[in-house]
Structure formats: C-alpha cells, structure tokens
Amino acid sequence: MHDLSIRGALILDGLGGEPRVADLAVKDGKIAAIGQSLPARESIDAAGLALIGRGRPAIAALGPGNGLESTAAIAESLVRRAA
C-alpha cells in the first residue's frame, strides 16, 4: 500500500506524453505509481488541478491556492522540489 494517493489530477509528464487524468501514488517520499484507483493510507482529491513533471521525478501542483501543500507534508515536499 502507498503512503499517499493524489487522485484525479491532470498529469503532464514533462516528457511529451499525452496529458491524462490519473492518480499519482507516493511511497517513502517518492513517486511510486501513476494509474487509476491506487490504494494508499491517505488520499488527496486533486480534481481540477494539474501535476506537471519536468522530465525528472519531481511534480509541481498547480491550482487555486495550491491546496495540496496544507493537506499532506509529502505533497508539500513534492511541490517545493519542483518549484
């Protein structure tokens, strides 16, 4: 089981792949999987937000107020590393 699942975000991988709505799972502070219905201890509803990769395993969260930061420390860490 993953530590965190960021659910329903628009994923842009930063490598030229087609944008898609999916879940992003985090385990031990690292991106572990991108897919659908990924089980996790904690989840964040990211519908209406975009997660943008920059061609490396870091993700930036974009959306009104970047609400992900206050929801989970791991999401905050991902946002700060990508900024």
C-alpha positions as CSV (number, residue, x, y, z in Angstrom):
1,M,0.0,0.0,0.0
2,H,1.2,3.5,-0.8
3,D,1.6,6.3,1.7
4,L,-0.3,8.9,-0.3
5,S,-2.5,8.9,-3.4
6,I,-3.2,12.2,-5.2
7,R,-6.4,11.4,-7.0
8,G,-7.9,12.6,-10.3
9,A,-5.3,15.2,-11.3
10,L,-4.4,16.1,-14.8
11,I,-1.0,14.5,-15.2
12,L,1.5,16.2,-17.6
13,D,4.7,14.1,-17.5
14,G,7.1,16.7,-18.9
15,L,8.4,14.2,-21.4
16,G,6.0,14.8,-24.2
17,G,3.4,12.2,-23.2
18,E,-0.3,13.0,-23.7
19,P,-1.9,14.7,-20.7
20,R,-4.3,12.3,-18.8
21,V,-6.4,12.3,-15.7
22,A,-5.0,9.8,-13.2
23,D,-3.9,9.1,-9.7
24,L,-0.3,9.6,-8.5
25,A,0.9,7.4,-5.7
26,V,3.8,8.3,-3.3
27,K,5.7,5.7,-1.2
28,D,8.6,6.7,1.1
29,G,8.6,10.2,-0.3
30,K,9.0,9.1,-3.9
31,I,6.6,8.8,-6.8
32,A,5.7,5.1,-6.8
33,A,3.0,4.8,-9.5
34,I,0.7,6.6,-11.8
35,G,-2.6,5.0,-12.6
36,Q,-6.2,4.5,-11.5
37,S,-7.6,3.8,-8.1
38,L,-4.2,3.4,-6.4
39,P,-4.6,2.3,-2.7
40,A,-3.0,4.5,-0.1
41,R,-3.1,5.3,3.6
42,E,-4.0,8.9,2.8
43,S,-5.5,10.5,-0.3
44,I,-5.9,14.0,-1.7
45,D,-8.7,14.9,-4.1
46,A,-6.9,16.8,-6.9
47,A,-9.8,17.1,-9.4
48,G,-9.4,20.3,-11.3
49,L,-5.6,20.5,-10.5
50,A,-2.7,19.7,-12.7
51,L,0.5,17.8,-11.7
52,I,3.4,18.7,-14.0
53,G,6.6,16.7,-14.3
54,R,9.7,18.3,-15.6
55,G,11.3,15.3,-17.1
56,R,12.5,14.1,-13.7
57,P,10.8,12.6,-10.7
58,A,9.5,15.8,-9.3
59,I,6.0,17.1,-9.6
60,A,4.6,20.6,-9.3
61,A,1.0,21.2,-8.3
62,L,-1.0,23.9,-10.0
63,G,-4.4,25.1,-9.0
64,P,-6.3,27.6,-7.0
65,G,-4.2,28.3,-3.9
66,N,-2.2,25.0,-4.4
67,G,-4.3,23.4,-1.7
68,L,-2.2,20.3,-1.8
69,E,0.5,21.8,0.4
70,S,-1.5,22.0,3.6
71,T,-3.2,18.6,3.1
72,A,-0.1,16.4,3.4
73,A,3.6,17.0,4.1
74,I,4.7,14.7,1.3
75,A,2.7,16.7,-1.3
76,E,4.3,19.9,0.1
77,S,7.7,18.4,-0.4
78,L,6.9,17.4,-4.0
79,V,5.6,20.9,-4.7
80,R,8.7,22.6,-3.2
81,R,11.2,20.4,-5.0
82,A,9.6,21.0,-8.4
83,A,9.2,24.8,-8.0
